[in-house]
């Protein structure tokens, strides 16, 4: 059985896919693996998708990832 440290949690939501890709690259530079969810929904249901895209990280990396992303929040990603 998987432990809680193996689960993915959302660290960032955005309606702009490029913001998630920038954040993903930033987290990767700190050794944190992340995954973009819902990236291909616009090809299925068009640009009417307003819920946004989600960037997820391993739950064990969540606090560090959130800290990294918040540290650049003033500069916008």
N, C-alpha and C positions, 0 to 999 in steps of 0.2 A: 504494500500500500504506500502511496506517495505521502510525504510529509507536507506540512503547510509551506515549507520553504520552496517547494516545487511548483507552487501555483503562481499564475500571472495576475498582476493587478494593474489597473489603469493609473498611470502617472501623469498623463496629459490628454486633454480633449481639445480638439480644434476643428473648425469647419474648413480650415485651409490646410490642405495636405502638405504643402511645402514646409509649413511650420513644424509638422511632425518629423519630416525628413531631416530638417536642421537639428532638431532636438535629438533625434536618433544618432546622428553623426557626433554630436557633442557628447552624449552619454557613452558612445562607443570609444571616444578618446579617453574616457576614464575607466574603460574596461567593463562597462555595463552593457549587456546585451539587451536589446529591446525589439519589440515587434509591433508593426502597424496593423491595426484591425480595421476592417470595413473600407479598405483602400479601393477596392474594385466595385463598391456599391454604385457609384455614379455611372458606371458602364451598364449596370443592370437596370437601374431605375431613373437614370438621368440626373441632372443637376438639381433636381427638387429635393435631394437628400439634405436635410438641414440639421440632423442630429449631430453630425460631426464625426470625425475620425478619432480613433483612440490609439494611444501609444502605451503599450504594456511592458512591464519589466517583471522579473522574478520578485516574489514578495520579499526575499532576503535583501534585495537591492533597492527596495522602494524608498526607504528613508534617505539614503545617499543620493539617489536619482532625483528625488523631490528637492533636496537641498541644492543640488547642482542647477536644476532648472529655475528654482526661486532666486538663486544668486544672480542670474542674468535677466530676471523678469523686468527689471528697470530698463534694460536695454532692448527689450522685446526680441523674441526669436522669430 
